[in-house]
Amino acid sequence: MSEWQPIETAPKDGTPVLVCGGTATLPCEWENIPIQEATIACFHNRQWNGDVTTDGNCWRLNPDYWMPLPTPPEAK
């Protein structure tokens, strides 16, 4: 697996990646919550989005690091 890399080097073409560090907010809210765990996100409409909530909202993320998603195991 790859090592964590600075977010500035992440793909910005909508490819899902793992992100960590930094902060997250919900739309229409201003509170910045620390990103405590690695989460899947993608860059879309000039911002990082990820971790859809139960009410259908996406977190707006300001992560510090990223890495590619691991290859899933082969089906048995």
PyRosetta script that sets phi, psi and omega in degrees:
from pyrosetta import init, pose_from_sequence

init()
pose = pose_from_sequence("MSEWQPIETAPKDGTPVLVCGGTATLPCEWENIPIQEATIACFHNRQWNGDVTTDGNCWRLNPDYWMPLPTPPEAK")
pose.set_psi(1, 150.1)
pose.set_omega(1, -179.6)
pose.set_phi(2, -71.9)
pose.set_psi(2, 162.8)
pose.set_omega(2, 175.7)
pose.set_phi(3, -88.5)
pose.set_psi(3, 158.2)
pose.set_omega(3, 175.4)
pose.set_phi(4, -62.2)
pose.set_psi(4, 138.8)
pose.set_omega(4, -178.1)
pose.set_phi(5, -125.3)
pose.set_psi(5, 156.8)
pose.set_omega(5, 177.8)
pose.set_phi(6, -60.1)
pose.set_psi(6, 141.3)
pose.set_omega(6, -176.1)
pose.set_phi(7, -60.0)
pose.set_psi(7, -25.4)
pose.set_omega(7, 179.5)
pose.set_phi(8, -62.2)
pose.set_psi(8, -21.3)
pose.set_omega(8, -178.6)
pose.set_phi(9, -95.7)
pose.set_psi(9, 1.2)
pose.set_omega(9, -176.5)
pose.set_phi(10, -72.3)
pose.set_psi(10, 152.3)
pose.set_omega(10, 176.6)
pose.set_phi(11, -67.2)
pose.set_psi(11, 141.4)
pose.set_omega(11, -179.3)
pose.set_phi(12, -118.8)
pose.set_psi(12, 34.6)
pose.set_omega(12, -178.3)
pose.set_phi(13, -109.8)
pose.set_psi(13, 15.8)
pose.set_omega(13, -179.9)
pose.set_phi(14, 91.6)
pose.set_psi(14, 0.1)
pose.set_omega(14, 178.7)
pose.set_phi(15, -66.1)
pose.set_psi(15, 126.6)
pose.set_omega(15, 176.1)
pose.set_phi(16, -67.9)
pose.set_psi(16, 136.9)
pose.set_omega(16, 178.5)
pose.set_phi(17, -140.2)
pose.set_psi(17, 167.7)
pose.set_omega(17, 170.6)
pose.set_phi(18, -87.1)
pose.set_psi(18, 136.9)
pose.set_omega(18, 176.0)
pose.set_phi(19, -128.1)
pose.set_psi(19, 157.7)
pose.set_omega(19, 176.1)
pose.set_phi(20, -157.2)
pose.set_psi(20, 169.8)
pose.set_omega(20, -177.4)
pose.set_phi(21, 71.2)
pose.set_psi(21, 173.6)
pose.set_omega(21, 178.4)
pose.set_phi(22, 78.2)
pose.set_psi(22, -154.2)
pose.set_omega(22, -175.0)
pose.set_phi(23, -133.7)
pose.set_psi(23, 167.7)
pose.set_omega(23, 178.4)
pose.set_phi(24, -139.1)
pose.set_psi(24, 149.5)
pose.set_omega(24, 174.0)
pose.set_phi(25, -138.5)
pose.set_psi(25, 155.8)
pose.set_omega(25, 171.3)
pose.set_phi(26, -91.4)
pose.set_psi(26, 151.1)
pose.set_omega(26, 176.8)
pose.set_phi(27, -53.3)
pose.set_psi(27, 143.2)
pose.set_omega(27, 178.7)
pose.set_phi(28, 68.8)
pose.set_psi(28, 13.1)
pose.set_omega(28, 175.3)
pose.set_phi(29, -126.1)
pose.set_psi(29, 152.9)
pose.set_omega(29, -176.3)
pose.set_phi(30, -108.9)
pose.set_psi(30, -8.7)
pose.set_omega(30, -176.7)
pose.set_phi(31, -71.2)
pose.set_psi(31, 124.6)
pose.set_omega(31, 175.4)
pose.set_phi(32, -90.5)
pose.set_psi(32, 119.7)
pose.set_omega(32, -179.3)
pose.set_phi(33, -106.3)
pose.set_psi(33, 130.1)
pose.set_omega(33, 178.1)
pose.set_phi(34, -59.7)
pose.set_psi(34, 138.8)
pose.set_omega(34, 174.1)
pose.set_phi(35, -79.0)
pose.set_psi(35, 108.9)
pose.set_omega(35, -173.5)
pose.set_phi(36, -84.8)
pose.set_psi(36, -28.2)
pose.set_omega(36, -175.2)
pose.set_phi(37, -132.8)
pose.set_psi(37, 164.0)
pose.set_omega(37, 173.3)
pose.set_phi(38, -66.3)
pose.set_psi(38, 139.4)
pose.set_omega(38, 179.9)
pose.set_phi(39, -141.1)
pose.set_psi(39, 155.0)
pose.set_omega(39, 177.9)
pose.set_phi(40, -82.1)
pose.set_psi(40, 134.5)
pose.set_omega(40, 179.8)
pose.set_phi(41, -148.5)
pose.set_psi(41, 166.0)
pose.set_omega(41, 172.5)
pose.set_phi(42, -143.8)
pose.set_psi(42, 155.0)
pose.set_omega(42, 179.9)
pose.set_phi(43, -91.3)
pose.set_psi(43, 120.6)
pose.set_omega(43, -176.4)
pose.set_phi(44, -148.8)
pose.set_psi(44, 136.6)
pose.set_omega(44, -179.6)
pose.set_phi(45, 53.9)
pose.set_psi(45, 46.0)
pose.set_omega(45, 175.9)
pose.set_phi(46, 64.4)
pose.set_psi(46, 23.1)
pose.set_omega(46, 176.5)
pose.set_phi(47, -152.4)
pose.set_psi(47, 160.4)
pose.set_omega(47, 175.7)
pose.set_phi(48, -86.1)
pose.set_psi(48, 130.5)
pose.set_omega(48, 179.5)
pose.set_phi(49, -128.1)
pose.set_psi(49, 146.3)
pose.set_omega(49, 177.3)
pose.set_phi(50, -176.0)
pose.set_psi(50, 172.4)
pose.set_omega(50, 173.7)
pose.set_phi(51, 53.9)
pose.set_psi(51, 72.1)
pose.set_omega(51, -178.6)
pose.set_phi(52, -61.3)
pose.set_psi(52, 135.7)
pose.set_omega(52, -178.8)
pose.set_phi(53, -86.8)
pose.set_psi(53, 171.6)
pose.set_omega(53, -177.8)
pose.set_phi(54, -64.0)
pose.set_psi(54, -23.8)
pose.set_omega(54, 178.7)
pose.set_phi(55, -93.4)
pose.set_psi(55, 11.1)
pose.set_omega(55, 175.0)
pose.set_phi(56, 90.0)
pose.set_psi(56, -1.5)
pose.set_omega(56, 178.0)
pose.set_phi(57, -80.8)
pose.set_psi(57, 152.8)
pose.set_omega(57, 174.5)
pose.set_phi(58, -106.0)
pose.set_psi(58, 143.9)
pose.set_omega(58, 171.4)
pose.set_phi(59, -72.0)
pose.set_psi(59, 141.3)
pose.set_omega(59, 167.9)
pose.set_phi(60, -94.6)
pose.set_psi(60, 121.9)
pose.set_omega(60, -172.2)
pose.set_phi(61, -108.3)
pose.set_psi(61, 148.1)
pose.set_omega(61, 172.0)
pose.set_phi(62, -129.2)
pose.set_psi(62, 69.6)
pose.set_omega(62, -174.1)
pose.set_phi(63, -76.9)
pose.set_psi(63, 161.9)
pose.set_omega(63, 177.7)
pose.set_phi(64, -98.3)
pose.set_psi(64, -29.9)
pose.set_omega(64, -173.3)
pose.set_phi(65, -137.3)
pose.set_psi(65, 161.1)
pose.set_omega(65, 177.8)
pose.set_phi(66, -148.1)
pose.set_psi(66, 162.2)
pose.set_omega(66, 169.5)
pose.set_phi(67, -154.9)
pose.set_psi(67, 155.5)
pose.set_omega(67, 177.9)
pose.set_phi(68, -63.2)
pose.set_psi(68, 153.3)
pose.set_omega(68, 173.7)
pose.set_phi(69, -67.4)
pose.set_psi(69, 144.6)
pose.set_omega(69, 176.9)
pose.set_phi(70, -70.4)
pose.set_psi(70, 156.9)
pose.set_omega(70, 175.7)
pose.set_phi(71, -71.9)
pose.set_psi(71, 128.9)
pose.set_omega(71, -179.9)
pose.set_phi(72, -68.7)
pose.set_psi(72, 156.0)
pose.set_omega(72, 179.7)
pose.set_phi(73, -68.9)
pose.set_psi(73, 156.1)
pose.set_omega(73, 177.8)
pose.set_phi(74, -71.1)
pose.set_psi(74, 146.1)
pose.set_omega(74, 178.5)
pose.set_phi(75, -67.1)
pose.set_psi(75, 145.3)
pose.set_omega(75, -179.7)
pose.set_phi(76, -87.2)
pose.dump_pdb("model.pdb")
